Amino acid sequence: MPLLVGTSGWQYRDWRGVVYPPKVPQRSWLEEYASRFATVENNNAFYRLPTADTFAQWRRRTPDGFVMAVKASRYLTHIKRLREPEEPVHRLMERAAALGDRLGPVLLQLPPNLRADPDALGACLRCFPRSVRVAVELRHPSWWQAERDLRAVLERHGSALCWADRGSRPVAPLWRTADWGYVRLHGGRAEPAPRYGRTALRSWAERVRQAWPDDRDDVYAYFNNDAGGAAVTDARLFARSAGAAGRTVSRVL
């Protein structure tokens, strides 16, 4: 099964002339992006949940086989802080369903000041359809102290603990909690910032290869170091490293 490699978002003005040809209008950037990558993480949904019609338009504008991961609304994760999750989860999935077969995993990125509460997380995960993959990015260190309960919740729901990187170092335990994986790379230590060095990218490619067998498990990897087009360059180099390590990789041009 493939390692799907892309970026977190595609609508960055400083990508004009770096990723997008100067004469390509912004309204066509998604089509241009989808001609280069087979997946994207939609982080705009975190700030403002799009309408079902917008999700449907994104489906029509992308080719067969394209996968769009969706970052859950901050209303659920940062304002409600996982409390009373039924309505916000239902609203998210009702709208995102318009992506049809383009819909990939949903990412729950929890606030850095939200302490461990495996029961609340479990109650939230129960609200998602069983057919939807949910990745969870945890950032308060108390979650790692609740390892037993946390792992039990994630494994029960088939949810992937997001493997996150900052400064070319993992910032969470590299626990495998599902038969698929989700990786987010927020910025490396190479120059020009926020680029990743080749050694760091090879290390991540090897971690993925060792954790998820190529013939069975899907893995989604997104670069969130968007400044100056660094995410695009690093995604390409990472895909090349993963391919050299023996991992089947999605289209990256």
C-alpha positions as CSV (number, residue, x, y, z in Angstrom):
1,M,0.0,0.0,0.0
2,P,1.3,3.5,-0.7
3,L,3.0,6.1,1.3
4,L,1.0,9.2,0.3
5,V,3.2,12.4,0.5
6,G,1.9,15.9,0.2
7,T,1.8,19.3,2.0
8,S,-0.4,20.8,4.6
9,G,-2.4,23.2,2.5
10,W,-1.8,24.6,-1.0
11,Q,-3.0,28.2,-1.0
12,Y,0.2,30.1,-0.1
13,R,0.9,33.3,-1.9
14,D,4.7,33.0,-1.5
15,W,4.4,29.7,-3.5
16,R,3.7,31.8,-6.6
17,G,6.8,31.6,-8.8
18,V,8.2,28.8,-6.7
19,V,5.5,26.2,-7.0
20,Y,2.9,27.9,-9.2
21,P,3.9,29.5,-12.5
22,P,3.4,33.3,-12.3
23,K,0.6,33.3,-14.9
24,V,-1.5,30.6,-13.2
25,P,-4.4,32.3,-11.4
26,Q,-4.9,31.5,-7.7
27,R,-8.3,30.0,-8.6
28,S,-6.4,27.2,-10.5
29,W,-3.8,26.4,-7.8
30,L,-5.6,23.3,-6.6
31,E,-5.6,21.8,-10.1
32,E,-1.9,22.7,-10.4
33,Y,-1.1,21.2,-7.1
34,A,-3.0,18.0,-7.8
35,S,-1.0,17.6,-11.0
36,R,2.1,17.3,-8.9
37,F,0.9,15.5,-5.7
38,A,-1.7,12.8,-5.1
39,T,-2.7,14.1,-1.7
40,V,-3.1,17.2,0.4
41,E,-4.0,18.0,4.0
42,N,-6.7,20.6,4.1
43,N,-5.8,22.7,7.1
44,N,-8.2,25.6,6.1
45,A,-11.0,23.5,7.6
46,F,-9.5,24.0,11.0
47,Y,-10.0,27.8,10.9
48,R,-13.3,27.9,9.1
49,L,-15.3,24.8,8.2
50,P,-16.1,24.9,4.5
51,T,-19.6,24.3,3.2
52,A,-20.6,21.0,1.6
53,D,-20.7,22.8,-1.8
54,T,-17.0,23.8,-1.3
55,F,-16.0,20.3,-0.5
56,A,-17.9,19.1,-3.6
57,Q,-16.1,21.7,-5.8
58,W,-12.8,20.4,-4.5
59,R,-13.8,16.9,-5.5
60,R,-14.7,18.0,-9.0
61,R,-11.4,19.9,-9.4
62,T,-9.1,17.0,-8.5
63,P,-8.4,13.8,-10.4
64,D,-9.4,10.3,-9.7
65,G,-7.3,8.8,-6.9
66,F,-6.6,12.1,-5.3
67,V,-6.9,12.1,-1.5
68,M,-7.7,15.1,0.8
69,A,-7.1,14.7,4.5
70,V,-9.2,17.2,6.5
71,K,-8.1,18.9,9.7
72,A,-11.0,19.0,12.1
73,S,-12.4,22.4,13.1
74,R,-10.9,24.2,16.0
75,Y,-14.4,24.6,17.3
76,L,-14.3,20.9,18.2
77,T,-10.7,20.7,19.4
78,H,-9.8,24.2,20.8
79,I,-13.1,25.8,21.8
80,K,-15.1,22.8,22.9
81,R,-11.9,21.0,23.8
82,L,-13.6,17.7,22.9
83,R,-16.6,18.3,25.1
84,E,-20.1,17.6,23.6
85,P,-18.5,16.3,20.4
86,E,-21.6,14.9,18.7
87,E,-22.8,18.0,16.9
88,P,-19.4,19.4,15.7
89,V,-18.3,15.9,14.5
90,H,-21.7,15.4,12.7
91,R,-21.4,18.8,11.0
92,L,-17.8,18.1,9.9
93,M,-18.6,14.7,8.4
94,E,-21.9,15.9,6.8
95,R,-20.0,18.5,4.9
96,A,-16.8,16.6,4.2
97,A,-18.8,13.7,2.8
98,A,-19.2,15.8,-0.3
99,L,-15.6,14.9,-1.1
100,G,-16.8,11.4,-1.9
101,D,-13.9,9.1,-2.7
102,R,-11.5,11.9,-2.3
103,L,-12.0,12.0,1.5
104,G,-8.9,10.8,3.4
105,P,-8.3,10.8,7.1
106,V,-9.5,13.4,9.5
107,L,-6.9,15.0,11.7
108,L,-7.7,15.9,15.3
109,Q,-4.9,18.3,16.5
110,L,-5.4,19.0,20.2
111,P,-4.3,22.2,21.9
112,P,-0.8,22.1,23.5
113,N,-2.4,23.0,26.9
114,L,-5.1,20.3,26.8
115,R,-4.1,17.7,29.4
116,A,-4.6,14.0,29.0
117,D,-8.2,12.9,29.1
118,P,-8.5,9.5,27.3
119,D,-12.2,9.2,28.2
120,A,-13.0,12.5,26.5
121,L,-10.9,11.5,23.5
122,G,-12.7,8.1,23.3
123,A,-16.1,9.8,23.4
124,C,-15.1,12.0,20.5
125,L,-13.8,9.2,18.4
126,R,-17.0,7.2,18.9
127,C,-18.8,10.0,17.1
128,F,-17.0,9.4,13.8
129,P,-18.3,6.9,11.3
130,R,-16.3,3.6,11.5
131,S,-15.4,4.0,7.8
132,V,-13.5,7.2,8.5
133,R,-9.9,7.1,9.5
134,V,-9.0,9.6,12.3
135,A,-5.5,10.6,13.3
136,V,-4.8,12.3,16.6
137,E,-2.0,14.8,17.1
138,L,-1.4,15.3,20.9
139,R,0.8,18.0,22.3
140,H,0.6,18.1,26.1
141,P,3.2,15.8,27.7
142,S,0.6,14.4,30.2
143,W,-0.8,12.2,27.3
144,W,2.4,10.2,27.3
145,Q,2.1,9.5,31.0
146,A,-1.3,8.0,30.3
147,E,0.1,5.6,27.8
148,R,-1.9,2.5,28.8
149,D,-5.3,4.2,28.6
150,L,-4.4,6.3,25.6
151,R,-3.1,3.4,23.5
152,A,-6.2,1.4,24.4
153,V,-8.5,4.2,23.2
154,L,-6.7,4.7,19.9
155,E,-6.4,1.0,19.2
156,R,-10.0,0.4,20.0
157,H,-11.1,3.0,17.4
158,G,-8.4,2.2,14.8
159,S,-7.1,5.7,15.2
160,A,-3.5,6.6,14.4
161,L,-1.3,8.5,16.8
162,C,0.1,11.2,14.6
163,W,3.9,11.1,14.5
164,A,4.9,14.8,14.5
165,D,8.3,16.4,14.0
166,R,9.6,19.9,15.0
167,G,13.2,20.9,14.5
168,S,14.0,17.6,12.8
169,R,13.1,15.6,15.9
170,P,10.1,13.6,16.9
171,V,8.0,15.4,19.4
172,A,5.8,12.4,20.3
173,P,6.4,8.8,21.1
174,L,6.5,6.7,17.9
175,W,3.7,4.4,18.9
176,R,1.9,2.4,16.2
177,T,-1.8,2.3,17.2
178,A,-3.4,1.4,13.9
179,D,-2.8,-0.5,10.7
180,W,-2.1,2.8,9.0
181,G,0.0,5.8,9.8
182,Y,-0.1,9.6,9.8
183,V,3.0,11.8,9.9
184,R,3.3,15.7,10.1
185,L,6.5,17.5,9.7
186,H,6.4,21.1,11.0
187,G,9.8,22.4,10.2
188,G,13.4,21.3,10.2
189,R,16.8,22.8,11.1
190,A,18.4,23.1,7.7
191,E,19.0,26.3,5.8
192,P,17.2,28.2,4.5
193,A,14.7,27.8,7.3
194,P,12.3,26.0,7.7
195,R,13.8,23.3,5.5
196,Y,14.7,19.8,6.4
197,G,18.2,18.3,5.8
198,R,18.6,15.2,3.8
199,T,19.7,13.2,6.8
200,A,16.5,14.1,8.7
201,L,14.4,13.1,5.7
202,R,16.2,9.8,5.3
203,S,15.6,9.1,9.0
204,W,11.9,9.7,8.7
205,A,11.7,7.6,5.6
206,E,13.4,4.7,7.5
207,R,11.1,5.1,10.5
208,V,8.1,4.8,8.2
209,R,9.5,1.8,6.4
210,Q,10.2,0.0,9.6
211,A,6.8,0.7,11.2
212,W,4.4,0.0,8.4
213,P,5.0,-2.9,5.9
214,D,4.9,-1.7,2.3
215,D,2.6,-4.5,1.1
216,R,-0.1,-3.8,3.7
217,D,-0.3,-0.5,5.4
218,D,-1.2,3.0,4.1
219,V,0.8,6.0,5.5
220,Y,0.0,9.7,5.0
221,A,2.8,12.2,5.4
222,Y,2.4,16.0,5.2
223,F,4.9,18.8,5.3
224,N,3.7,21.9,7.2
225,N,6.8,24.0,6.7
226,D,5.1,26.0,4.0
227,A,7.2,29.2,4.1
228,G,8.9,29.9,0.7
229,G,7.8,26.6,-0.7
230,A,10.0,24.6,1.7
231,A,7.2,22.0,2.2
232,V,7.1,21.2,-1.5
233,T,10.8,20.8,-1.9
234,D,11.1,18.7,1.3
235,A,8.1,16.5,0.3
236,R,9.8,15.7,-3.0
237,L,13.1,14.8,-1.3
238,F,11.3,12.8,1.4
239,A,9.4,10.8,-1.3
240,R,12.7,10.1,-3.1
241,S,14.3,8.9,0.2
242,A,11.3,6.7,1.0
243,G,11.3,5.2,-2.5
244,A,15.0,4.5,-2.2
245,A,14.3,2.7,1.2
246,G,11.8,0.4,-0.6
247,R,8.5,2.1,0.2
248,T,5.9,2.5,-2.5
249,V,5.3,6.2,-2.8
250,S,2.4,8.2,-4.4
251,R,2.9,10.6,-7.3
252,V,5.2,13.4,-6.4
253,L,6.4,15.7,-9.2
